[in-house]
Amino acid sequence: MNKIAIIGAGRVGEAAAHLLAQKSLAKDVVLVDVRPGIAEGVALDIQECAPLFGFDVRLHGSTDLAAIVDSDIVVITAGKPRQPGMSRMGVLGENNKILLSIAEGVRQYAAGAIVIVVSNPVDILTYQLWKHTGFPKHRVIGQAGVLDAARMASFVALETGYSVQDISTMVLGGHGDSMVPMTRYTCISGIPISHFLDDETIEKIVKRTREGGAEILALKQTSSAYDAPGAAIVEMVEAIHYDRKRLLPCVALLDGEYGHHDIAAGVPVVLGAKGLESVVELDLEPAEVDALNASLSRLREDLKTLDKSS
């Protein structure tokens, strides 16, 4: 992979760029930000880590979207951050405007790229990016499920005391309060977590997973999470870079899967060199189907709100 571009040189973009460089996942990593000097400063700061971490990746910063030209992967983290007490939907209006301006640049300068959308609300903005670029669905992916599943695995590890390396989790639906953490598909070395934890503790993990971002924002006050989101981005990039066929929960454009069309939502997907290579349809119980449908119904209502305001 020759070039990865990150649009938005805030804390999430910086964390992702640093990890991408450390793992040498591209020859060049380009950061773009509308604020003069920010992307350039971030790129230079990470570049000066090269002798200490031993990477030969070249980092560049710019205010010009043209800098993303010929990128293999474009990661979009740009947007207004949430404030404490604010939902992800609270930034929809402003972030949608930012996203649409970026979509035009991506279409113009990186028409062959795989795009990973991170900006919130990620489900809605992934759909908007796909709609306004006209890119094929396998090249437009949202990052949410990898982060949410990692959070859920962390909470399971904290409750059980077992290694996160043996914990496998899965989440579906929207990224936020309507998320559907799949406890039935959550295991420790193949053993369901219900073998180790009682229902009350499992429900506490589910609630904490849904509120994972808000919990960190409330604690930090001055910024939302960025280390774990940055790591989640790199997990996806690595799967694409090495064509690993990783089965990961991501935001995908649905075309009949799970009975839904014309919407982007979190589902298990296979990530490889072509991007999103397939959607994996889980065998859901009636209550799980209802929860997923309710989550996607909320997303559709949010899209309607956006259409009315545009």
C-alpha positions as CSV (number, residue, x, y, z in Angstrom):
1,M,0.0,0.0,0.0
2,N,1.5,3.3,-1.1
3,K,-0.6,6.0,0.5
4,I,-3.2,6.5,3.2
5,A,-4.9,9.8,3.8
6,I,-6.5,11.0,7.0
7,I,-8.9,13.9,6.7
8,G,-9.1,15.5,10.1
9,A,-5.9,16.0,12.1
10,G,-7.6,16.1,15.5
11,R,-6.9,13.6,18.2
12,V,-8.5,10.6,16.5
13,G,-6.7,11.4,13.3
14,E,-3.4,11.9,15.1
15,A,-3.7,8.6,17.1
16,A,-4.5,6.7,13.9
17,A,-1.6,8.3,12.0
18,H,0.8,7.4,14.7
19,L,-0.2,3.8,14.8
20,L,-0.2,3.5,11.0
21,A,3.3,4.8,10.9
22,Q,4.5,2.5,13.7
23,K,3.1,-0.5,11.9
24,S,4.4,0.7,8.5
25,L,1.1,0.2,6.8
26,A,1.9,2.6,3.9
27,K,4.8,4.4,2.4
28,D,3.1,7.7,2.9
29,V,0.6,8.9,5.4
30,V,-1.1,12.3,4.6
31,L,-3.1,14.3,7.1
32,V,-5.4,17.1,5.9
33,D,-7.1,19.7,8.1
34,V,-8.8,23.0,7.4
35,R,-6.9,24.6,10.3
36,P,-3.6,26.1,9.1
37,G,-0.5,24.4,10.5
38,I,-2.4,21.7,12.4
39,A,-1.9,18.8,10.0
40,E,1.6,19.9,9.2
41,G,2.5,20.0,12.9
42,V,1.0,16.6,13.7
43,A,2.8,15.0,10.7
44,L,6.1,16.5,11.7
45,D,5.7,15.5,15.4
46,I,5.0,11.9,14.4
47,Q,7.8,11.9,11.8
48,E,10.3,12.8,14.5
49,C,9.3,9.6,16.3
50,A,10.6,7.5,13.3
51,P,14.2,7.0,14.7
52,L,12.8,5.9,18.1
53,F,10.2,3.5,16.7
54,G,12.2,2.5,13.6
55,F,9.7,3.2,10.8
56,D,10.5,4.7,7.4
57,V,7.0,6.0,6.6
58,R,6.9,9.5,5.3
59,L,4.2,11.8,6.9
60,H,2.8,14.9,5.3
61,G,0.3,17.6,6.4
62,S,-1.8,20.0,4.3
63,T,-4.9,22.2,4.3
64,D,-5.6,21.2,0.7
65,L,-7.8,18.2,-0.1
66,A,-5.8,17.7,-3.3
67,A,-3.1,16.2,-1.0
68,I,-5.1,13.0,-0.8
69,V,-4.6,12.3,-4.6
70,D,-4.1,8.7,-5.5
71,S,-4.6,7.5,-1.9
72,D,-5.3,3.8,-1.5
73,I,-7.4,4.4,1.7
74,V,-9.0,7.6,2.9
75,V,-10.0,7.8,6.5
76,I,-12.4,10.6,7.5
77,T,-12.3,11.8,11.1
78,A,-13.1,15.5,10.5
79,G,-16.0,17.1,12.2
80,K,-17.3,18.9,15.2
81,P,-16.6,16.9,18.4
82,R,-19.3,16.2,20.9
83,Q,-19.5,18.1,24.2
84,P,-20.2,16.5,27.5
85,G,-23.9,15.5,27.7
86,M,-24.3,15.8,23.9
87,S,-25.5,12.8,21.8
88,R,-23.8,11.9,18.5
89,M,-26.9,13.1,16.7
90,G,-26.3,16.6,18.3
91,V,-23.5,17.2,15.8
92,L,-25.3,15.8,12.7
93,G,-26.2,19.1,11.0
94,E,-22.7,20.6,11.1
95,N,-20.9,17.3,10.4
96,N,-23.1,16.5,7.5
97,K,-22.1,19.8,5.8
98,I,-18.4,19.0,6.5
99,L,-18.8,15.5,5.2
100,L,-20.5,16.6,1.9
101,S,-17.6,19.0,1.2
102,I,-15.1,16.2,1.9
103,A,-17.1,13.8,-0.3
104,E,-16.6,16.1,-3.3
105,G,-12.9,16.2,-2.7
106,V,-12.6,12.4,-2.3
107,R,-14.5,11.8,-5.5
108,Q,-12.3,14.3,-7.4
109,Y,-8.8,13.3,-6.0
110,A,-9.1,9.7,-4.7
111,A,-11.8,8.1,-6.9
112,G,-10.3,4.6,-6.5
113,A,-9.8,4.7,-2.7
114,I,-11.5,2.6,0.0
115,V,-13.1,5.1,2.4
116,I,-13.4,4.6,6.1
117,V,-15.8,7.0,7.8
118,V,-15.2,7.7,11.5
119,S,-16.9,11.1,12.0
120,N,-20.1,11.1,14.0
121,P,-22.9,10.1,13.6
122,V,-21.0,7.5,11.7
123,D,-24.0,5.5,10.4
124,I,-25.6,8.5,8.8
125,L,-22.4,10.0,7.5
126,T,-21.3,6.7,6.0
127,Y,-24.6,6.6,4.1
128,Q,-24.2,10.2,3.0
129,L,-20.6,9.6,1.8
130,W,-21.7,6.6,-0.3
131,K,-24.7,8.5,-1.7
132,H,-22.7,11.6,-2.7
133,T,-19.7,9.9,-4.1
134,G,-21.4,7.2,-6.0
135,F,-18.6,4.8,-4.9
136,P,-19.4,1.1,-4.9
137,K,-20.7,-0.2,-1.6
138,H,-17.6,-2.3,-0.9
139,R,-15.4,0.8,-0.9
140,V,-17.4,2.8,1.7
141,I,-17.2,1.5,5.3
142,G,-17.9,3.0,8.6
143,Q,-15.8,2.5,11.7
144,A,-17.9,1.9,14.8
145,G,-18.4,-1.8,15.5
146,V,-14.7,-2.5,15.8
147,L,-14.5,0.1,18.5
148,D,-17.7,-0.9,20.3
149,A,-16.7,-4.6,20.2
150,A,-13.3,-3.7,21.7
151,R,-15.0,-1.8,24.5
152,M,-17.3,-4.6,25.2
153,A,-14.4,-7.1,25.3
154,S,-12.6,-4.8,27.7
155,F,-15.6,-4.7,30.0
156,V,-15.9,-8.5,29.9
157,A,-12.3,-8.8,30.8
158,L,-12.6,-6.4,33.7
159,E,-15.6,-8.3,35.1
160,T,-14.2,-11.8,34.6
161,G,-10.5,-11.3,35.1
162,Y,-9.7,-13.3,32.0
163,S,-7.4,-12.2,29.1
164,V,-8.9,-10.0,26.4
165,Q,-7.0,-12.2,23.9
166,D,-9.6,-15.0,24.6
167,I,-12.7,-12.8,24.4
168,S,-14.7,-12.5,21.2
169,T,-17.6,-10.0,21.0
170,M,-20.1,-8.8,18.4
171,V,-22.3,-5.7,18.1
172,L,-25.0,-4.8,15.6
173,G,-27.1,-1.8,14.6
174,G,-26.5,1.9,15.3
175,H,-23.5,3.4,17.0
176,G,-24.9,4.7,20.2
177,D,-27.9,4.2,22.5
178,S,-29.7,2.0,20.0
179,M,-26.7,-0.3,19.6
180,V,-27.3,-4.0,19.9
181,P,-24.5,-5.7,21.8
182,M,-24.8,-9.4,20.9
183,T,-24.3,-11.2,24.2
184,R,-25.3,-14.6,22.7
185,Y,-22.4,-14.3,20.3
186,T,-19.9,-13.1,23.0
187,C,-17.6,-15.8,24.2
188,I,-14.4,-16.5,26.1
189,S,-12.4,-19.2,24.2
190,G,-15.7,-20.3,22.6
191,I,-17.6,-20.5,25.9
192,P,-20.6,-18.2,26.2
193,I,-20.2,-15.4,28.7
194,S,-23.4,-16.6,30.4
195,H,-21.2,-19.4,31.8
196,F,-19.1,-16.9,33.7
197,L,-21.4,-13.9,34.4
198,D,-24.9,-13.5,35.7
199,D,-27.6,-11.7,33.8
200,E,-27.3,-8.5,35.9
201,T,-23.6,-8.2,35.2
202,I,-24.1,-8.9,31.5
203,E,-26.7,-6.2,31.3
204,K,-24.4,-3.8,33.0
205,I,-21.8,-4.6,30.3
206,V,-24.3,-4.0,27.6
207,K,-25.3,-0.6,29.0
208,R,-21.7,0.4,29.5
209,T,-20.8,-0.6,25.9
210,R,-23.7,1.5,24.5
211,E,-22.5,4.5,26.6
212,G,-18.7,3.8,26.1
213,G,-18.0,7.0,24.3
214,A,-20.2,9.2,26.5
215,E,-18.5,7.7,29.7
216,I,-15.1,8.8,28.5
217,L,-16.3,12.2,27.3
218,A,-17.9,12.8,30.7
219,L,-14.7,11.9,32.5
220,K,-12.3,13.9,30.3
221,Q,-14.6,16.9,29.8
222,T,-12.2,18.5,27.3
223,S,-12.1,15.7,24.7
224,S,-13.8,12.6,23.6
225,A,-12.1,9.2,23.2
226,Y,-9.2,9.0,20.7
227,D,-6.8,6.2,21.5
228,A,-9.3,3.4,21.1
229,P,-10.9,4.9,18.0
230,G,-7.5,5.4,16.5
231,A,-6.6,1.7,17.2
232,A,-9.9,0.6,15.7
233,I,-9.1,2.4,12.5
234,V,-5.8,0.7,12.2
235,E,-7.3,-2.7,12.9
236,M,-9.5,-2.1,9.8
237,V,-6.7,-0.7,7.7
238,E,-4.5,-3.7,8.6
239,A,-7.2,-6.2,7.5
240,I,-7.4,-4.4,4.1
241,H,-3.6,-4.0,3.7
242,Y,-2.8,-7.6,4.3
243,D,-6.0,-9.0,2.7
244,R,-6.6,-10.8,6.0
245,K,-10.4,-11.5,5.4
246,R,-11.0,-10.4,9.0
247,L,-14.6,-10.8,10.2
248,L,-15.3,-7.6,12.0
249,P,-18.3,-5.5,12.9
250,C,-18.4,-2.4,10.7
251,V,-20.9,0.0,9.3
252,A,-22.0,-1.3,5.9
253,L,-24.4,-0.3,3.2
254,L,-27.2,-2.9,3.3
255,D,-28.8,-4.2,0.2
256,G,-31.3,-6.8,1.5
257,E,-29.1,-8.2,4.3
258,Y,-31.0,-8.6,7.6
259,G,-34.1,-7.5,5.6
260,H,-33.0,-3.9,5.1
261,H,-32.2,-1.8,2.0
262,D,-30.8,1.6,1.4
263,I,-29.3,2.2,4.9
264,A,-25.9,2.0,6.5
265,A,-25.7,0.1,9.8
266,G,-23.3,-2.0,11.9
267,V,-23.1,-5.6,10.9
268,P,-20.4,-8.3,10.8
269,V,-18.4,-8.0,7.5
270,V,-15.4,-9.6,5.9
271,L,-12.6,-7.0,5.3
272,G,-9.9,-7.7,2.7
273,A,-7.9,-6.1,0.0
274,K,-11.1,-5.1,-1.9
275,G,-12.6,-3.5,1.2
276,L,-15.9,-4.8,2.4
277,E,-16.0,-8.2,0.7
278,S,-19.2,-9.6,2.2
279,V,-21.8,-9.1,4.9
280,V,-22.2,-12.0,7.3
281,E,-25.8,-12.6,8.3
282,L,-26.2,-14.0,11.8
283,D,-29.0,-16.3,12.8
284,L,-31.0,-14.0,15.1
285,E,-33.6,-14.8,17.7
286,P,-36.9,-12.9,17.6
287,A,-35.9,-10.5,20.4
288,E,-32.6,-9.8,18.6
289,V,-34.4,-9.1,15.3
290,D,-36.7,-6.7,17.1
291,A,-33.8,-4.8,18.7
292,L,-31.9,-4.6,15.4
293,N,-35.1,-3.4,13.5
294,A,-35.7,-0.8,16.2
295,S,-32.1,0.5,16.0
296,L,-32.3,0.8,12.2
297,S,-35.7,2.5,12.5
298,R,-34.0,5.2,14.5
299,L,-31.4,5.6,11.9
300,R,-34.1,6.0,9.2
301,E,-35.8,8.7,11.3
302,D,-32.5,10.6,11.6
303,L,-32.0,10.4,7.9
304,K,-35.5,11.8,7.3
305,T,-34.7,14.7,9.7
306,L,-31.6,15.4,7.7
307,D,-33.5,15.3,4.4
308,K,-36.0,17.9,5.8
309,S,-33.3,20.3,6.9
310,S,-31.4,20.2,3.6
